[in-house]
């Protein structure tokens, strides 16, 4: 299979955006965790002779990571655009289409997995927009929080897919599908 330039550009932009989103989540859950950083702030300020409450420390810790979280939102917009563009490519770019019935069982499995990933990315985009615009949409904070919990749970599919995808490409490259990586980089196998 030969991939068109449009598809290859989409693929690498999508990869960068998804990795950027994963990076912001990773930072939020680790180095920029408000729980950890609020405690650090309270302890450091206390050792310097300044006492603050847990609530104040929480506000400061969240302020430290606010600009990073802005990037999550910007990348979310980019992901939504890329999903729309992927739908466009599905209908307009024949380079990624082969009749499903002509594929091997393995190829059908891979295509099905991609469908699940695309559906997951679509859900993540829609739920992210709902969380971000919940007030405009007339949703309560509690409803937005419930959607956020599902958003974070479904996110695990993407976290699993990324290393599986990379491993699968490396395995395919070394076991019969020579040139899969070069075809995705410059279109030639």
Buried (B, 14 or more C-beta within 10 A) or exposed (E): EEBBEBBBEBBEBBBEBBEBBBBBBEBBEEEBBBEEBBBEBBEEBEEEEEEBEEEBBBBBBBEEBEEBBEBBBBBBBBBBEBBEBBEEBEEEBEBBEEEEEEEEEEBEEBEEBEEEBBEBBBBBBBBBBBBBEBEEEEBEEEBBEEBBEEBEEBBEBBEEBBEEBEEBBEEBBEEEBEEBBEBBEEBEB
